[in-house]
Amino acid sequence: MSKQVAALEARLGAKLLVRSTRAIALTRAGEVFFPEARRVSEEVEAAEAMARANERTLEGALKIASSVGFGAGRLMPAVRSFLATHPALSIDLKLEDAFVDLVAEGVDVAVRIGELPDAPRLRSSPTSNSGAKPIPSARLISTCPVISSLNNTSKTHSKSLAIE
C-alpha cells in the first residue's frame, strides 16, 4: 500500500501523508485530496452498480404465443408472476389453438404441446413430459359393466362408483 501511495504522491507532485514510526497524518494537500477522491470513488461505484443493475433489468416488449388451454391454465399465472418481478417488461400473450406463423407474427416465444411440424427456422426443446392420461368421469364409469372375473367375461353387471 505504501508503494501505491508513494506513486500517487509522485504523480501529483505533492505529499499526501506525513509518516512517522508511530503515526500517519494527512498533509494539507492530503486533507483536500482524500475527501474529493472518496467522493469520486463512491460515484464510480454507484455508476458501476447502475450498469450492473441495467444488465439484470428486463424491459421492452415480449410476444408469447400458446394454445388457449395451456395459456389460460398454466402460462397466465406464470406471466403475472414474471411481470411482478420485471415491471419494465410488457408481455403480449397471443392465445390461439391454430398454429401461427411465428416469424410473420413477430412472436418471440411460443409454447406448444405436441410435435413440432418440420420447420427449419424453428428450434424446439421439450420442457416436460406432461404424463397426461385420459380419466373417465364417475358418470361414465357408473354406466360401464364390471367384469367379475378375467376368466369369465360373459357375466357382467353394472355398478356405481363414487370418485372423490
C-alpha positions in Angstrom: 0.0 0.0 0.0 2.8 2.4 0.8 4.2 1.9 -2.7 0.9 2.9 -4.2 0.6 6.0 -2.0 4.2 6.9 -2.9 3.4 6.5 -6.7 0.3 8.7 -6.2 2.3 11.4 -4.4 4.9 11.3 -7.2 2.2 11.6 -9.9 0.5 14.5 -8.0 3.8 16.2 -7.1 2.6 16.6 -3.6 3.0 14.9 -0.2 -0.4 13.5 1.0 0.8 11.8 4.2 3.3 12.5 6.9 4.6 9.2 8.2 6.4 8.6 11.5 7.2 5.3 13.3 4.2 5.8 15.5 1.5 7.6 13.4 0.4 8.7 9.9 -1.2 12.1 9.4 -2.7 13.9 6.4 -0.8 16.9 5.0 -2.8 20.0 3.8 -2.7 18.5 0.3 -4.0 15.2 1.7 -6.8 16.9 3.6 -8.0 18.4 0.3 -7.3 15.4 -1.9 -8.8 12.4 0.1 -12.3 13.7 0.6 -12.6 14.6 -3.1 -11.0 11.2 -4.0 -13.5 9.4 -1.8 -16.5 11.2 -3.4 -15.3 10.4 -6.9 -14.7 6.7 -5.8 -18.2 6.5 -4.5 -19.7 8.0 -7.7 -17.7 5.4 -9.7 -19.1 2.6 -7.5 -22.6 3.9 -7.9 -22.2 4.1 -11.7 -20.9 0.6 -11.8 -23.8 -0.7 -9.7 -26.3 1.0 -12.0 -24.6 -0.5 -15.0 -24.8 -4.0 -13.4 -28.5 -3.4 -12.4 -29.3 -2.5 -16.0 -28.0 -5.8 -17.2 -30.4 -7.6 -14.9 -33.4 -5.4 -15.7 -35.7 -6.7 -18.4 -37.5 -4.1 -20.3 -39.4 -3.8 -23.6 -42.0 -6.0 -25.1 -42.1 -9.7 -25.4 -44.7 -11.5 -27.6 -45.6 -15.0 -26.5 -47.9 -17.5 -28.3 -49.5 -20.5 -26.8 -52.6 -22.7 -27.1 -55.7 -21.4 -25.4 -55.9 -24.3 -22.8 -52.2 -24.2 -21.8 -52.0 -20.4 -21.9 -55.1 -19.8 -19.8 -54.4 -22.6 -17.3 -50.6 -22.6 -16.9 -49.0 -19.7 -18.7 -51.1 -16.7 -17.5 -50.3 -17.3 -13.8 -46.6 -17.6 -14.6 -46.7 -14.4 -16.7 -48.4 -12.5 -13.9 -45.7 -13.5 -11.5 -42.9 -12.8 -14.1 -44.3 -9.3 -14.7 -44.4 -8.6 -11.0 -40.7 -9.3 -10.9 -39.9 -7.3 -14.1 -42.3 -4.3 -14.1 -40.4 -2.6 -17.0 -41.4 -5.5 -19.3 -44.6 -5.8 -21.2 -45.9 -9.1 -22.5 -48.3 -9.6 -25.4 -49.8 -13.1 -24.8 -51.4 -14.5 -28.0 -53.6 -17.5 -27.2 -54.7 -19.4 -30.2 -55.2 -23.1 -30.8 -54.3 -22.8 -34.5 -50.6 -22.8 -35.4 -49.5 -19.2 -36.2 -46.6 -18.1 -38.4 -44.2 -17.2 -35.6 -41.9 -15.1 -37.8 -44.7 -13.3 -39.6 -46.5 -12.5 -36.4 -43.3 -11.4 -34.6 -43.6 -13.9 -31.9 -40.6 -14.1 -29.6 -41.5 -17.3 -27.7 -44.1 -20.0 -28.5 -45.2 -22.6 -26.1 -46.9 -25.6 -27.7 -47.8 -29.1 -26.5 -47.2 -31.9 -29.0 -45.0 -32.4 -32.0 -43.5 -29.5 -33.9 -44.0 -29.7 -37.6 -40.8 -29.8 -39.7 -39.8 -26.1 -39.7 -36.1 -25.5 -40.4 -36.1 -21.9 -38.9 -37.6 -23.0 -35.6 -36.0 -24.8 -32.8 -37.8 -26.6 -30.0 -36.8 -28.2 -26.8 -39.0 -30.3 -24.5 -39.7 -28.7 -21.2 -41.5 -31.6 -19.5 -43.3 -34.8 -20.0 -46.9 -33.9 -19.1 -47.8 -37.5 -18.4 -51.4 -36.6 -19.2 -53.8 -39.6 -19.2 -57.5 -39.7 -20.1 -59.5 -40.2 -16.9 -63.2 -41.2 -17.3 -65.8 -39.3 -15.3 -67.7 -41.0 -12.5 -70.9 -40.9 -14.5 -69.2 -42.7 -17.4 -67.7 -45.4 -15.1 -71.1 -46.0 -13.4 -72.7 -46.9 -16.8 -70.0 -49.4 -17.8 -70.3 -53.1 -17.0 -67.9 -54.5 -14.5 -66.1 -57.8 -15.4 -66.3 -60.0 -12.3 -63.5 -62.3 -13.5 -61.0 -62.3 -16.3 -61.8 -66.0 -16.9 -65.5 -65.4 -17.2 -66.3 -62.3 -19.2 -69.9 -63.4 -20.0 -71.2 -62.4 -16.5 -71.1 -58.7 -16.2 -73.1 -56.3 -14.1 -73.5 -52.6 -13.6 -72.0 -51.0 -10.5 -71.9 -47.3 -9.4 -68.6 -45.9 -8.4 -68.0 -42.8 -6.3 -64.8 -41.0 -7.1 -63.7 -38.3 -4.8 
